[in-house]
Each structure stands twice: as C-alpha cells, then as structure tokens.
Amino acid sequence: HSEYWWDQMWVTITQGTTGYGGSPPETHSGRFAAVLMMFLGPLTVSFMTATTTRNITLSAEEQRVLNNLDKNRYEAELQKCATSMLQYWWRGLRHSKRQVSFSHAFSHGIGSKN
C-alpha cells in the first residue's frame, strides 16, 4: 500500500475505468489531468448528445405542419378511393343497365391499395 491518499484514490479511479494500466500518469499533475479528462470526456459527449437531440426534435409549429401534410395526404387518398368507387359504379350502371352495389365493388378490390 502507498502512503499517499492520492495514490489510493488513483487505484479506485483506474479500477472504475478500463484498468489496463498500460501507461498511468506518475505525477500528481498528470493524475489531476487524467481525472479531469475522465470527467470532461463523458460530459462533452452528453452535451453533444443533448444538443443533437434538441436539434432533431420537432417544434410545435413543425409538428403542426407535419400533421397538416399527413391530413392532406390522407384526404387525397380518400378522394382517390371515392373516385375509383364512383367510376366503377358508373361504368357498371352504363354497361349492364343495373346498379352495382358498393359492397360488390369492395369485394373485387376496387379502392384498395395494390
């Protein structure tokens, strides 16, 4: 055992990290710099992660615009489906002189995504 408290503390720090001990610092200033880097490294990475997350998170206005775009896309798809249904019904009425039920049209896959 060492007679210096800092030496004992250094053992605790190296056991808490990789523990290889390939080239440990031997002076107090070197150990201080290493401990400082052990705290600043994860702190820097956490700040970078927080900043990146904040930048890629949508604001309330951006979320509202995205919701409107989704709504417009769904409405356009609904109009397309309704148009297909009406065309199928109208062509069936004209060609066979009888009404085609909507349930019959759906059973034949009209209006569904292919």
Secondary structure by P-SEA (a helix, b strand, c coil): ccccaaaaaaaaaaaacccccccccccaaaaaaaaaaaaaaaaaaaaaaaaaaaaacccaaaaaaaaaaaaaaaaaaaaaaaaaaaaaaaaaaaaccbbbbaaaaaaacccccc
